[in-house]
Amino acid sequence: MKKAILASLFPLFVLLFTISVTAQTPDTIHVITQTKVHMTSPPASYDGWGVFPADTVSYRKVYLNFTLGCPSPRCSGWDYTVDIYLNQNTHHKDSTLMQGPAFTVNGNKMDSVKVKFDTTWVTYYDTTTNATDSTKNAAYTIVQYKNCLQPTVPTDTVHWWVAGYYNHYYDNLGNIVDSIYVTPDTSMYLAYCPYYSVYDSIAQYEIARMITPYGSYYGSTWTNPYKFDITDFSSLLHDSVQISVFYSGWSDGFLASCDFEMITGNPDHKPYKAIKLWTGTFPYGSVSNPISNYLTPYAAKIDTAAHGTRLRIIQTGHGEDGNNCTEFCGNYQHVYVDGKQRYNPYVWRDNCGLNALWAQSGTWLFDRANWCPGDLVNPYLDDLTPYVTRGGTDTIRVDMDPYISPNGGSVYIFGSALIYYGPIKYKLDAAVEDILSPNKYAPYSRINPSCGNPQVVIRNTGADTLKSLTFYYGQIGSTHNTYTWTGNLPFDDTALVYLPWVHLKSSNINKFEVTIGNPNGGTDQYADNNYMIVPYDTVPTYPSSFVIKLFTNKAAWESSYFIEDVNGNIVYSKSGFSNTTTYYDTVWNLAPGCYHFQLNDQGKDGLSFFANSDGNGALSFRKVTVGGLATFNADFGTSISQNFTVGVITNDGEMKYSIDYNVYPNPASTQLTISGLDASQKDKNVKIFSAMGTLVYEKTVSAGLEHYNINLNGFAAGIYCVIISNTDGQVVKKVMVTK
C-alpha cells in the first residue's frame, strides 16, 4: 500500500466479457449534504447533515463529488482554502470549567447594580412647558442563581428598577436649581459559582481540501467539478453525519455542493477505523511557538485487527513572511516511526502551469506549497504497515525542516488521520481505477479531447503482485480492441497504462468503455471493479497541409513545438525563435491518422501572462490558402496542446484523406487554382459546369500534384460550378468569373 493517486470513477454498466470475467452492476448510493451553499466573507463553516446507509451496508469505494460555482454576478477573484470536514460524535463526554454568575440583568452580566423594589423616575427639562418633567424607568429583569450545586438553574426572577443616581430640577430657563438622590433599596455585587459544562465530544476529520481559483472571470453560470477518493473514511459514513465546508475567504464568494457517492460491494482492504491526528493551522518558523508544539508525537496502540496501517496527511503552506514562506517556499515533511524516519516528501506542487483551470485572473500558474489555485489538494498517503507492530505501541511523529521566520505569518494547514485496514480480501484481483483519456471530465481537459492512445489507471487490489492483465476496450457500438499489459504491480499500487490506439467516432453515444480480466492469466476474484465507462468528445479534423502561425513574445527562447503521430514519432518540430516575430510554418502532407500538437514554454508562463514583462504572443492554425482552423489562448502556462486527425476513418477502421480542396481566387478572371489535391494520393477528376448546367471543362489530375491551374481565357463572365472528385467522394465549389 504505497503512495496512491486520487482517482475518478463513473457510473458502472453491465457488460458481458469473454475473457473469464462477468462484470456486475453494484449499487451506487448518493447522499447530498450541501447544495449551492453561498460561501462568503468572513471565513465561516457551512454545515449540512446527510443520512447515510446503516453500518450493515458495505462500501467498495466512496467518493466526494464537490462542485464549485459562482454566486451572482461572479466568483471571488482570490484563491482561498476550502476545507471539508466530517464531524463525528465520539459518544464520549467532555467538559469545560465554567464560572456561573450569581445573577444576570436583562440577560447580561454586570459587576454591580443598585436597584429599588418599586418604580423609579428620571427627570428632565421640557422645552415646551419650560418646566421640570419626568418619565418612569424601564424595569430590570434580574434572574438570580443562588444554588451553587445547580449554578445554571435560576432560583428567582424579579423586576426591580434602577437606583443610585441623581434627579435634577430646573427653573423656567432650564437651569438646574436642585437635585435629589434616588436611594437604592439594595445593591447587588456579582459573584460566581464554578462548575463543569459537560458536552458530547466531537472529532472533526478533514476528509478533503481544495483551493478556489482566481475566479473574477467566471460568471454566475460557471461550475467546476472535483472528485475526492475518501474511501479511507467510509467507516464514519453511516447513519446521520454532519459535514462542514469551511471557507477561509475574505471576499464574496463561491457556491459549494457536496454529493457523496457510495459504491456498494466488497472492499479489497476494508478501512475499518479512522483516528484523528494533527489538524489545524500551525505557525511555522516562530522561535517562541515552533510548529513542534502542535505536531506532538502520537503514541499509537496499534489494533490487533489492523492488517494495514496508513498515515493520511493533507498539508498546504500559506502566508508571507518576507521569505515567501510558506506559500512560495518548499520544505520537507519528515515522518518518523519510533524515532526512525520513514517518509520525507517535499511539500510542493511543481505543475501549477498545467492546471486544468488555466487563464485565471491571478497568478494561477505559480508553483506553491502543495497546492495550485483552482485545484484539489492531494493527500500524502504513507503506508506504515511494515514499521508498526499489531497489538503494540508505536510512536508516530511528523516534523518539518528547521526554519526561523523573519516577520511571522508563515503557516502550514494540517489535516491528518491514522487509518486501520482489515485483511486483504482477494489474492488475485485488479480494478479499473480511472480513465484519463478519452474523457469529458473537466479536470482532464488538458489531455482531452483525445484521438490517441487511451490512458487508463489500474490498481492491484489482490495480494499477489500483478504481472499481467487483459484489456477489452473501445467505443460503445463499435469494434473493440484487446490488449495484454505486463508489469510488476504490488498490492494497492496503481499504474498508468497507455492502450494501443482505437478509433473513436462521433456518434449519438460517444462513450468509451474498458473492461479488464485474466490477472496473471487466472480468474479475477471480484468482477465488480473490472469495468468503467466515460463520455468523450471527438477531436477536430484538419487538412493534410496547414499553417502554424506563431507570434512570439519577448522570451521567444522559451518556446518550442512539435507534432507527433499516434506512435509517438515526431513528424514536425521547431524551436530557436526570435523575439516578437511572426512565423508562418506550413506542415505539408500529413498522412491520414491521429496527431498530437504541443507547444512548450520553458518559463512555464505561456505566450502571455500579466505578471511578467514578456509581452503577448499568439498561436493559431490556418489553412494553406485562406481561413482559420484553430486559435489558442496564449495564457496557457507550461504548455498548450491539441489532438487532431487528418483524413476520415471508414467503418472498418481504415484511414482515408478528407476532401477539402481550395479553389481560388474567387472571383477569378484569367486563372483558377485548385490546391490541396495531394491530400488524397489518388487521381482526381475536375469538371466545370456553367450556370446553365453545360459541361465546359473536364480534366483528370494525376495523384501527387498539389496545385493545379486552369486557364480561364475562353470562359465567359458568370457563375460556374467546379466539381473535384475521386473514389473517396467529391467537393463542389461555386466560382464567379469576371472579365
VMD Tcl script that draws the C-alpha trace (Angstrom):
set ca {
  {0.00 0.00 0.00}
  {2.27 2.77 -1.32}
  {1.66 6.34 -2.36}
  {-1.59 6.37 -4.29}
  {-3.23 8.79 -6.69}
  {-6.74 10.08 -6.20}
  {-8.96 8.59 -8.87}
  {-12.21 9.34 -10.62}
  {-14.92 6.76 -11.08}
  {-18.01 6.95 -13.22}
  {-21.31 5.00 -13.13}
  {-20.84 1.35 -13.85}
  {-22.78 -0.55 -16.51}
  {-23.38 -4.19 -17.34}
  {-21.02 -5.77 -19.88}
  {-20.52 -9.43 -20.68}
  {-16.83 -10.03 -21.15}
  {-15.48 -13.22 -22.68}
  {-12.03 -13.23 -21.06}
  {-13.08 -15.06 -17.88}
  {-14.92 -12.03 -16.49}
  {-18.57 -11.16 -15.98}
  {-18.85 -7.59 -14.68}
  {-21.74 -6.87 -12.35}
  {-23.50 -3.60 -11.67}
  {-23.10 -2.64 -8.00}
  {-25.46 -0.21 -6.34}
  {-24.36 3.41 -6.18}
  {-25.87 5.48 -3.39}
  {-25.76 9.27 -3.42}
  {-26.13 11.44 -0.31}
  {-26.18 15.22 -0.75}
  {-25.26 17.34 2.26}
  {-24.77 20.81 0.70}
  {-26.40 22.26 -2.41}
  {-25.10 25.56 -3.82}
  {-24.30 26.89 -0.37}
  {-23.23 30.52 -0.71}
  {-19.77 30.89 0.87}
  {-18.94 34.50 1.58}
  {-16.88 36.75 3.86}
  {-15.85 36.49 6.66}
  {-14.35 32.99 7.00}
  {-17.04 30.61 8.21}
  {-18.16 27.00 8.34}
  {-21.22 25.90 6.36}
  {-22.76 22.81 7.91}
  {-25.07 20.20 6.46}
  {-26.43 16.83 7.51}
  {-26.63 13.65 5.47}
  {-28.46 10.41 6.23}
  {-26.13 7.64 5.08}
  {-26.81 3.89 4.87}
  {-26.64 1.83 8.04}
  {-23.34 0.26 9.00}
  {-24.60 -3.07 7.69}
  {-24.03 -1.72 4.16}
  {-20.53 -2.39 2.84}
  {-18.82 0.17 0.58}
  {-16.28 -0.80 -2.06}
  {-15.47 2.83 -2.85}
  {-16.56 6.21 -1.54}
  {-16.13 9.46 -3.46}
  {-16.95 13.04 -2.62}
  {-18.16 14.90 -5.69}
  {-17.59 18.53 -4.79}
  {-18.85 21.22 -7.16}
  {-17.69 24.82 -7.01}
  {-19.87 27.53 -8.55}
  {-20.30 31.29 -8.64}
  {-22.88 33.48 -6.94}
  {-24.29 36.42 -8.88}
  {-22.69 38.28 -10.55}
  {-19.34 36.41 -10.39}
  {-16.90 34.44 -8.26}
  {-14.27 35.89 -5.97}
  {-11.03 36.94 -7.61}
  {-8.87 35.40 -4.86}
  {-7.52 31.97 -4.03}
  {-8.87 30.71 -0.71}
  {-8.70 27.42 1.14}
  {-11.86 25.29 1.31}
  {-11.65 22.52 3.91}
  {-14.29 19.79 4.07}
  {-14.75 18.14 7.47}
  {-16.65 15.15 8.76}
  {-17.86 15.74 12.33}
  {-18.09 12.51 14.29}
  {-19.87 12.25 17.64}
  {-17.50 10.03 19.60}
  {-20.27 9.24 22.13}
  {-17.87 10.26 24.85}
  {-18.42 13.18 27.19}
  {-16.03 16.05 27.72}
  {-16.26 19.12 29.95}
  {-15.03 22.68 30.35}
  {-14.60 24.54 33.65}
  {-17.09 27.42 33.69}
  {-17.99 30.28 36.09}
  {-21.72 30.66 36.77}
  {-22.80 34.26 37.65}
  {-24.93 34.86 40.76}
  {-27.32 36.97 38.71}
  {-27.90 38.47 35.28}
  {-29.51 41.82 34.44}
  {-31.60 41.79 31.27}
  {-29.66 38.70 30.23}
  {-26.23 40.33 30.75}
  {-23.59 40.08 33.40}
  {-22.99 43.27 35.43}
  {-20.30 43.62 38.08}
  {-22.74 45.51 40.34}
  {-26.20 47.06 40.19}
  {-28.18 49.43 42.51}
  {-31.94 48.93 42.48}
  {-35.25 49.93 44.10}
  {-38.06 47.48 44.55}
  {-40.63 49.93 43.17}
  {-40.83 52.21 40.15}
  {-38.22 54.92 39.75}
  {-38.41 58.04 37.65}
  {-35.94 60.19 35.82}
  {-36.42 63.99 35.47}
  {-35.66 66.22 32.50}
  {-36.27 69.80 31.28}
  {-39.34 70.07 29.00}
  {-38.64 72.76 26.39}
  {-42.35 73.01 25.52}
  {-43.64 73.80 29.03}
  {-40.34 75.32 30.23}
  {-40.63 73.23 33.39}
  {-39.31 70.08 35.03}
  {-40.97 66.87 33.93}
  {-40.27 63.17 34.48}
  {-40.67 59.73 32.94}
  {-40.51 56.34 34.60}
  {-37.61 53.93 34.05}
  {-38.00 50.52 32.45}
  {-37.80 47.70 34.93}
  {-34.78 45.44 35.12}
  {-35.35 41.71 34.73}
  {-32.97 40.17 37.24}
  {-32.50 36.40 37.17}
  {-30.79 35.05 40.28}
  {-28.76 31.84 40.66}
  {-28.30 31.23 44.39}
  {-27.69 27.46 44.43}
  {-24.06 26.66 43.60}
  {-24.95 22.97 43.37}
  {-27.03 23.86 40.30}
  {-25.37 27.04 39.05}
  {-27.22 27.14 35.72}
  {-30.73 26.73 37.21}
  {-32.46 30.06 38.14}
  {-33.67 30.29 41.73}
  {-35.65 33.52 41.34}
  {-36.66 36.17 38.81}
  {-37.54 39.73 39.95}
  {-38.38 43.01 38.25}
  {-36.67 45.91 40.01}
  {-35.79 49.43 38.96}
  {-32.54 51.28 38.56}
  {-31.46 53.46 41.51}
  {-28.35 55.17 42.81}
  {-28.49 58.29 40.65}
  {-29.48 62.00 40.98}
  {-32.67 63.55 39.58}
  {-32.25 67.23 38.61}
  {-34.87 70.04 38.84}
  {-34.89 73.04 36.51}
  {-36.19 76.66 36.50}
  {-38.16 78.08 33.58}
  {-34.90 78.85 31.77}
  {-33.63 75.26 32.00}
  {-31.07 75.89 34.74}
  {-30.56 73.21 37.41}
  {-31.85 74.61 40.68}
  {-31.96 71.46 42.80}
  {-31.33 67.71 42.80}
  {-32.35 64.67 44.78}
  {-30.59 61.30 45.10}
  {-32.61 58.19 44.23}
  {-31.64 55.95 47.11}
  {-31.42 52.24 46.29}
  {-33.23 49.67 48.36}
  {-30.34 47.28 47.80}
  {-27.04 46.93 45.97}
  {-26.07 43.67 44.25}
  {-22.44 42.60 43.62}
  {-21.58 39.84 41.17}
  {-20.14 36.57 42.47}
  {-19.53 33.25 40.67}
  {-20.07 29.56 41.26}
  {-17.56 27.32 39.40}
  {-18.94 24.28 37.56}
  {-18.08 21.91 34.71}
  {-20.03 22.15 31.45}
  {-20.40 18.63 30.04}
  {-20.91 18.10 26.31}
  {-20.60 15.44 23.60}
  {-17.04 15.09 22.31}
  {-16.89 15.73 18.54}
  {-13.94 14.52 16.46}
  {-13.52 16.62 13.31}
  {-11.82 14.83 10.42}
  {-10.65 16.76 7.39}
  {-11.63 14.50 4.52}
  {-10.83 16.80 1.58}
  {-9.35 20.18 0.67}
  {-9.37 22.35 -2.44}
  {-8.23 25.86 -3.30}
  {-10.57 28.27 -5.03}
  {-9.44 29.74 -8.37}
  {-8.85 33.38 -9.15}
  {-12.44 33.48 -10.28}
  {-13.27 37.04 -11.29}
  {-13.55 35.91 -14.94}
  {-16.26 33.38 -14.04}
  {-19.93 34.39 -14.12}
  {-22.93 33.02 -12.24}
  {-23.37 30.07 -14.64}
  {-19.82 28.75 -14.12}
  {-19.23 25.49 -12.25}
  {-16.31 23.12 -11.91}
  {-16.29 19.55 -10.52}
  {-13.81 17.99 -8.11}
  {-13.70 14.31 -7.20}
  {-12.06 13.07 -3.99}
  {-11.45 9.45 -3.09}
  {-12.44 9.36 0.59}
  {-12.76 5.59 0.96}
  {-10.43 5.79 3.97}
  {-13.28 7.46 5.91}
  {-16.00 5.03 4.82}
  {-16.38 3.60 8.35}
  {-17.63 7.02 9.50}
  {-20.20 7.49 6.72}
  {-23.13 5.63 8.21}
  {-26.41 6.86 9.68}
  {-26.65 10.63 10.33}
  {-23.42 12.52 9.69}
  {-22.67 16.24 9.81}
  {-20.43 17.63 7.06}
  {-18.84 21.08 7.37}
  {-17.43 23.12 4.50}
  {-15.07 25.79 5.81}
  {-14.39 28.77 3.55}
  {-11.37 30.88 4.53}
  {-12.26 33.74 2.19}
  {-12.46 37.44 2.91}
  {-14.46 38.26 -0.19}
  {-17.69 37.09 -1.81}
  {-17.50 34.27 -2.77}
  {-18.37 30.86 -4.20}
  {-21.14 28.25 -4.17}
  {-20.41 24.80 -2.73}
  {-22.19 21.48 -3.29}
  {-21.28 18.12 -1.73}
  {-22.52 14.85 -3.24}
  {-21.24 11.68 -1.54}
  {-21.10 8.67 -3.86}
  {-21.02 5.30 -2.13}
  {-20.37 2.32 -4.41}
  {-21.52 -0.76 -2.57}
  {-19.63 -4.02 -2.65}
  {-16.69 -5.81 -1.10}
  {-13.67 -3.62 -0.32}
  {-10.37 -5.25 -1.15}
  {-8.81 -3.94 2.08}
  {-11.54 -2.55 4.34}
  {-10.65 0.69 6.18}
  {-12.47 -0.05 9.43}
  {-11.24 2.71 11.75}
  {-10.01 6.31 11.47}
  {-8.19 8.12 14.28}
  {-7.91 11.90 14.14}
  {-4.36 13.22 14.47}
  {-2.87 16.69 13.87}
  {-5.49 19.05 12.47}
  {-5.40 22.86 12.37}
  {-3.40 25.90 11.25}
  {0.06 25.84 12.78}
  {2.72 28.60 12.79}
  {5.98 27.78 11.03}
  {9.25 29.46 11.86}
  {8.28 31.01 15.20}
  {11.08 30.79 17.77}
  {8.75 31.20 20.74}
  {5.98 28.98 19.34}
  {7.51 26.38 16.99}
  {5.40 24.03 14.89}
  {6.64 21.14 17.04}
  {4.34 22.46 19.79}
  {1.45 21.36 17.57}
  {2.91 18.32 15.80}
  {3.37 16.47 19.07}
  {4.33 12.76 18.94}
  {1.42 10.34 18.97}
  {1.74 7.05 20.83}
  {-0.42 4.72 18.75}
  {-1.57 1.46 20.28}
  {-1.91 -0.44 17.02}
  {-5.09 -2.50 16.72}
  {-4.54 -6.23 16.82}
  {-7.02 -6.47 13.92}
  {-5.06 -3.97 11.80}
  {-3.60 -5.85 8.84}
  {-2.69 -2.46 7.35}
  {-1.93 0.96 8.85}
  {-1.72 4.15 6.85}
  {-0.97 7.75 7.78}
  {-3.02 10.19 5.72}
  {-1.88 13.84 5.71}
  {-3.39 16.83 3.93}
  {-0.87 19.68 4.17}
  {-0.59 23.04 2.42}
  {1.59 26.06 3.13}
  {0.30 29.65 3.31}
  {1.36 33.12 4.36}
  {4.11 35.58 3.51}
  {6.86 36.34 6.00}
  {9.49 38.13 3.90}
  {10.99 34.84 2.63}
  {7.93 33.90 0.54}
  {7.13 31.29 3.19}
  {5.23 29.21 3.25}
  {3.09 29.76 0.16}
  {6.04 30.08 -2.20}
  {8.77 28.14 -0.40}
  {9.17 24.40 -0.31}
  {10.19 22.37 2.72}
  {10.49 18.71 3.56}
  {7.99 16.91 5.74}
  {9.53 14.19 7.91}
  {7.55 11.18 9.14}
  {9.10 9.14 11.94}
  {8.02 5.84 13.45}
  {9.70 5.03 16.75}
  {12.36 7.66 16.06}
  {13.29 6.43 12.59}
  {12.43 8.48 9.51}
  {10.28 6.54 7.06}
  {8.97 9.23 4.68}
  {10.11 12.74 3.77}
  {8.04 14.24 0.93}
  {8.80 17.69 -0.42}
  {5.77 19.84 0.35}
  {5.48 21.45 -3.05}
  {3.45 21.38 -6.30}
  {5.64 21.93 -9.37}
  {2.93 21.59 -12.04}
  {0.55 24.52 -11.45}
  {1.27 25.67 -15.00}
  {-0.61 22.57 -16.20}
  {-3.70 23.41 -14.16}
  {-6.94 22.33 -15.84}
  {-8.38 25.75 -14.87}
  {-5.93 27.85 -16.84}
  {-6.03 31.53 -17.84}
  {-7.39 32.55 -14.42}
  {-7.45 36.21 -13.41}
  {-4.50 35.94 -11.00}
  {-1.12 34.23 -10.60}
  {-2.61 30.80 -11.17}
  {0.49 29.26 -12.78}
  {2.96 29.92 -9.93}
  {4.02 26.71 -8.19}
  {3.13 26.62 -4.49}
  {3.40 24.65 -1.25}
  {1.42 21.56 -2.30}
  {-1.45 23.47 -3.91}
  {-2.49 25.22 -7.08}
  {-5.30 27.79 -7.37}
  {-8.49 26.13 -8.58}
  {-7.30 22.58 -7.95}
  {-7.86 19.93 -5.31}
  {-5.14 19.11 -2.76}
  {-3.68 15.61 -2.98}
  {-3.05 13.94 0.39}
  {0.19 12.25 1.37}
  {-0.56 8.54 1.90}
  {2.14 6.80 3.92}
  {1.99 3.04 4.41}
  {3.17 2.38 7.97}
  {2.32 -1.32 7.94}
  {5.94 -2.57 7.74}
  {7.05 -0.24 10.55}
  {4.43 -0.80 13.27}
  {3.52 -3.81 15.41}
  {-0.02 -5.11 15.66}
  {-1.06 -5.08 19.29}
  {1.97 -2.99 20.24}
  {2.51 0.73 20.80}
  {4.44 2.76 18.24}
  {5.26 6.46 18.39}
  {4.41 8.39 15.23}
  {5.86 11.83 14.75}
  {5.74 14.42 11.96}
  {8.14 17.35 11.72}
  {9.21 19.99 9.21}
  {12.61 21.32 8.17}
  {14.12 23.70 10.76}
  {13.22 27.28 9.91}
  {13.15 30.74 11.54}
  {10.65 33.20 10.05}
  {11.88 36.83 9.85}
  {8.47 38.51 10.15}
  {5.96 35.82 11.08}
  {2.87 34.98 9.06}
  {4.14 31.64 7.78}
  {1.76 28.73 8.48}
  {1.00 25.16 7.47}
  {-2.56 23.87 7.49}
  {-2.73 20.21 8.54}
  {-5.48 17.63 8.42}
  {-4.35 14.12 9.27}
  {-5.64 10.74 10.38}
  {-4.42 7.24 11.08}
  {-6.35 4.60 9.13}
  {-6.61 0.92 10.08}
  {-7.43 -1.75 7.47}
  {-8.68 -5.29 7.69}
  {-7.11 -8.26 5.90}
  {-6.63 -8.27 2.12}
  {-9.74 -9.97 0.80}
  {-8.51 -11.36 -2.53}
  {-5.32 -12.94 -3.81}
  {-5.98 -12.26 -7.49}
  {-7.91 -9.10 -8.26}
  {-7.45 -5.91 -10.27}
  {-9.54 -2.77 -10.68}
  {-10.10 -0.12 -13.33}
  {-9.40 2.91 -11.19}
  {-9.83 5.70 -13.73}
  {-9.89 6.62 -17.41}
  {-7.90 9.79 -18.05}
  {-8.47 9.89 -21.80}
  {-10.67 9.83 -23.70}
  {-12.85 11.58 -21.13}
  {-15.04 14.70 -20.98}
  {-14.35 15.20 -17.24}
  {-13.26 18.82 -16.87}
  {-10.17 18.22 -14.68}
  {-8.72 16.10 -17.52}
  {-9.25 18.75 -20.20}
  {-5.50 19.27 -20.69}
  {-5.21 15.87 -22.39}
  {-8.66 15.77 -23.98}
  {-10.38 15.50 -26.42}
  {-8.15 12.63 -27.46}
  {-7.79 10.50 -30.55}
  {-4.59 8.76 -29.48}
  {-3.71 6.04 -27.03}
  {-6.34 5.69 -24.27}
  {-4.86 6.31 -20.81}
  {-6.26 4.03 -18.10}
  {-5.29 3.80 -14.43}
  {-5.40 0.33 -12.91}
  {-4.93 -0.73 -9.31}
  {-3.77 -4.07 -7.98}
  {-6.46 -4.98 -5.46}
  {-5.19 -8.52 -4.87}
  {-2.49 -9.78 -2.53}
  {-0.45 -11.32 -5.34}
  {1.80 -8.98 -7.33}
  {0.04 -8.17 -10.60}
  {2.17 -9.13 -13.60}
  {-0.29 -9.30 -16.50}
  {-3.78 -8.14 -17.31}
  {-6.05 -8.26 -20.37}
  {-7.91 -5.17 -21.57}
  {-11.01 -5.10 -23.76}
  {-11.87 -1.57 -24.78}
  {-13.43 0.71 -27.34}
  {-16.34 2.95 -28.22}
  {-19.77 1.62 -27.34}
  {-21.34 0.32 -30.51}
  {-18.02 -0.06 -32.36}
  {-15.33 -2.68 -32.81}
  {-13.32 -3.24 -29.61}
  {-9.62 -3.94 -29.15}
  {-7.89 -6.46 -26.92}
  {-4.55 -5.73 -25.26}
  {-2.41 -7.61 -22.73}
  {-0.50 -5.49 -20.24}
  {2.56 -6.83 -18.45}
  {4.34 -5.29 -15.46}
  {5.13 -5.75 -11.78}
  {2.48 -4.08 -9.62}
  {2.38 -4.74 -5.84}
  {-0.84 -4.71 -3.84}
  {-2.67 -1.36 -3.74}
  {-0.25 0.29 -6.16}
  {-1.52 1.95 -9.33}
  {-0.19 2.01 -12.86}
  {-0.99 4.27 -15.82}
  {-1.49 2.09 -18.91}
  {-1.33 3.52 -22.44}
  {-3.53 1.29 -24.56}
  {-2.96 0.86 -28.30}
  {-4.83 3.33 -30.49}
  {-8.51 2.73 -31.15}
  {-10.70 4.78 -33.47}
  {-13.31 6.95 -31.71}
  {-16.08 8.12 -34.00}
  {-18.56 10.90 -33.42}
  {-21.96 9.37 -32.75}
  {-25.07 9.91 -30.67}
  {-23.43 7.92 -27.87}
  {-19.76 8.98 -27.65}
  {-18.96 6.73 -24.71}
  {-15.76 4.79 -24.16}
  {-15.61 1.60 -22.11}
  {-12.85 -0.52 -20.60}
  {-13.10 -4.00 -19.11}
  {-10.20 -5.94 -17.61}
  {-9.69 -9.60 -16.79}
  {-7.31 -12.56 -16.67}
  {-4.99 -11.15 -13.96}
  {-1.74 -13.13 -14.12}
  {-3.51 -15.41 -16.57}
  {-6.00 -16.51 -13.90}
  {-9.55 -15.69 -12.85}
  {-10.28 -12.34 -11.28}
  {-11.89 -12.99 -7.89}
  {-14.05 -9.85 -7.83}
  {-15.65 -8.64 -11.04}
  {-17.49 -5.53 -9.81}
  {-14.38 -3.34 -10.14}
  {-13.42 -4.53 -13.62}
  {-15.42 -2.12 -15.77}
  {-15.69 1.60 -16.41}
  {-17.41 3.81 -18.94}
  {-16.92 7.53 -19.61}
  {-18.29 10.06 -22.10}
  {-15.90 11.76 -24.51}
  {-15.68 14.48 -27.16}
  {-14.19 13.89 -30.59}
  {-11.20 15.81 -31.90}
  {-11.21 18.19 -34.88}
  {-10.17 17.03 -38.34}
  {-7.66 19.18 -40.23}
  {-6.43 19.08 -43.84}
  {-3.21 17.22 -44.52}
  {-1.41 20.53 -45.04}
  {-1.95 23.56 -42.82}
  {-0.07 26.55 -41.40}
  {1.09 27.02 -37.81}
  {1.08 30.77 -37.19}
  {3.15 31.80 -34.17}
  {3.79 35.33 -32.97}
  {6.49 35.14 -30.31}
  {6.70 37.30 -27.22}
  {9.90 38.84 -25.82}
  {11.01 35.49 -24.39}
  {10.95 33.52 -27.64}
  {13.76 31.23 -26.49}
  {11.27 29.61 -24.10}
  {9.02 28.37 -26.92}
  {9.21 25.19 -28.98}
  {6.63 22.92 -30.53}
  {6.23 19.53 -32.15}
  {3.68 17.31 -33.85}
  {3.79 13.57 -33.17}
  {1.80 10.71 -34.65}
  {-0.11 8.11 -32.69}
  {3.05 6.02 -32.29}
  {4.99 8.89 -30.72}
  {7.06 9.65 -33.81}
  {7.88 13.35 -34.23}
  {6.70 14.34 -37.71}
  {7.30 18.08 -37.36}
  {9.02 20.30 -34.81}
  {10.51 23.76 -34.49}
  {12.41 25.89 -31.95}
  {15.01 28.66 -31.94}
  {12.56 31.51 -32.49}
  {13.35 35.23 -32.42}
  {11.57 37.70 -30.17}
  {8.36 39.47 -31.29}
  {8.39 37.79 -34.70}
  {5.55 36.25 -36.70}
  {6.22 32.79 -38.15}
  {4.15 31.04 -40.81}
  {5.27 27.43 -40.88}
  {3.48 25.08 -43.26}
  {3.06 21.45 -42.30}
  {2.88 19.57 -45.60}
  {1.23 16.31 -46.50}
  {0.50 14.62 -43.17}
  {-0.57 11.04 -43.72}
  {-4.05 10.03 -42.58}
  {-4.17 9.37 -38.85}
  {-4.24 10.80 -35.33}
  {-1.76 13.51 -34.27}
  {-0.79 15.42 -31.17}
  {0.44 19.03 -31.33}
  {2.14 20.60 -28.32}
  {3.81 23.95 -27.74}
  {6.02 24.05 -24.65}
  {7.13 27.10 -22.71}
  {10.28 26.64 -20.63}
  {9.36 29.58 -18.41}
  {6.01 27.88 -17.62}
  {4.21 31.20 -18.21}
  {2.80 30.77 -21.72}
  {2.90 33.27 -24.54}
  {1.02 35.83 -22.47}
  {0.87 36.40 -18.72}
  {0.03 39.64 -16.93}
  {2.57 39.14 -14.13}
  {5.71 39.19 -16.29}
  {7.34 41.58 -18.78}
  {7.47 39.16 -21.72}
  {4.68 40.81 -23.68}
  {1.96 38.99 -25.59}
  {2.40 36.25 -28.17}
  {-0.23 34.38 -30.17}
  {-0.75 30.92 -31.68}
  {-3.21 29.70 -34.31}
  {-3.67 27.10 -37.05}
  {-4.67 28.33 -40.52}
  {-5.47 26.83 -43.88}
  {-2.77 26.86 -46.55}
  {-4.78 29.33 -48.60}
  {-7.32 31.43 -46.69}
  {-9.18 30.81 -43.45}
  {-8.58 29.78 -39.87}
  {-8.68 26.34 -38.26}
  {-7.99 26.98 -34.55}
  {-6.97 29.82 -32.24}
  {-5.37 29.14 -28.85}
  {-5.47 31.12 -25.62}
  {-1.94 32.49 -25.09}
  {-2.24 32.41 -21.26}
  {-1.66 28.64 -21.10}
  {1.15 28.24 -18.56}
  {3.53 25.34 -19.16}
  {2.19 24.04 -22.47}
  {-0.72 24.10 -24.89}
  {-1.73 21.07 -26.91}
  {-4.34 19.73 -29.26}
  {-5.10 16.31 -30.65}
  {-6.47 16.15 -34.17}
  {-6.97 13.79 -37.08}
  {-6.10 14.07 -40.73}
  {-8.43 12.24 -43.09}
  {-11.54 10.27 -42.35}
  {-11.96 6.76 -40.98}
  {-14.21 4.22 -42.62}
  {-16.39 1.80 -40.69}
  {-13.70 -0.85 -40.95}
  {-11.17 1.48 -39.28}
  {-9.21 2.30 -42.42}
  {-7.91 5.89 -42.58}
  {-8.69 7.94 -45.71}
  {-7.94 11.52 -46.54}
  {-10.71 14.01 -46.02}
  {-11.62 16.00 -49.11}
  {-11.26 19.73 -48.50}
  {-9.80 21.26 -51.65}
  {-9.38 25.01 -52.06}
  {-10.41 26.80 -55.27}
  {-9.14 30.38 -55.63}
  {-9.17 33.25 -56.36}
  {-12.89 33.86 -56.18}
  {-13.86 35.92 -58.17}
  {-11.31 34.89 -60.81}
  {-10.56 36.46 -64.18}
  {-7.63 34.82 -66.00}
  {-6.65 31.77 -63.95}
  {-8.24 29.45 -61.37}
  {-6.09 27.42 -58.95}
  {-7.08 24.25 -57.11}
  {-4.87 23.40 -54.07}
  {-4.77 20.54 -51.58}
  {-5.01 17.91 -54.30}
  {-2.26 15.79 -52.76}
  {-4.33 15.29 -49.60}
  {-5.50 12.09 -51.29}
  {-2.94 10.06 -53.20}
  {-5.37 9.25 -55.99}
  {-6.19 10.63 -59.41}
  {-8.82 13.38 -59.31}
  {-11.42 14.27 -61.89}
  {-12.08 18.00 -62.32}
  {-15.27 19.17 -64.06}
  {-16.60 22.71 -64.51}
  {-20.23 23.40 -65.39}
  {-21.79 26.69 -66.47}
  {-24.80 28.20 -64.68}
  {-26.99 26.54 -67.34}
  {-25.56 23.08 -66.47}
  {-23.33 22.76 -69.55}
  {-20.03 20.92 -69.05}
  {-17.38 23.44 -70.17}
  {-14.22 21.82 -68.77}
  {-13.03 18.34 -67.72}
  {-9.58 17.06 -66.79}
  {-8.05 14.15 -64.84}
  {-5.35 15.34 -62.45}
  {-2.70 12.79 -61.58}
  {-2.06 11.74 -57.97}
  {0.69 13.61 -56.12}
  {0.08 17.02 -57.66}
  {-0.52 19.70 -55.00}
  {-1.66 22.63 -57.19}
  {-3.49 22.60 -60.49}
  {-4.06 25.75 -62.61}
  {-6.91 26.27 -65.10}
  {-6.68 28.92 -67.83}
  {-9.91 30.96 -67.97}
  {-9.26 32.85 -71.22}
  {-12.05 31.01 -73.02}
  {-14.58 31.39 -70.20}
  {-17.37 33.97 -70.35}
  {-18.19 36.04 -67.29}
  {-20.65 34.33 -64.96}
  {-21.15 31.73 -62.21}
  {-19.55 28.28 -62.60}
  {-19.72 25.06 -60.61}
  {-16.38 23.27 -60.04}
  {-16.57 19.58 -59.03}
  {-13.43 17.73 -57.86}
  {-13.99 14.01 -57.26}
  {-12.33 10.65 -56.72}
  {-13.38 7.33 -55.19}
  {-13.48 8.94 -51.71}
  {-16.21 11.40 -52.75}
  {-16.48 14.84 -54.25}
  {-16.24 18.52 -53.39}
  {-18.41 21.14 -55.11}
  {-17.32 24.80 -55.27}
  {-19.06 27.80 -56.85}
  {-16.81 30.32 -58.57}
  {-17.51 33.69 -60.20}
  {-15.56 34.53 -63.37}
  {-15.20 38.23 -64.22}
  {-13.86 39.82 -67.38}
}
mol new
graphics top color blue
foreach p $ca { graphics top sphere $p radius 0.5 }
foreach p [lrange $ca 0 end-1] q [lrange $ca 1 end] { graphics top cylinder $p $q radius 0.2 }
display resetview
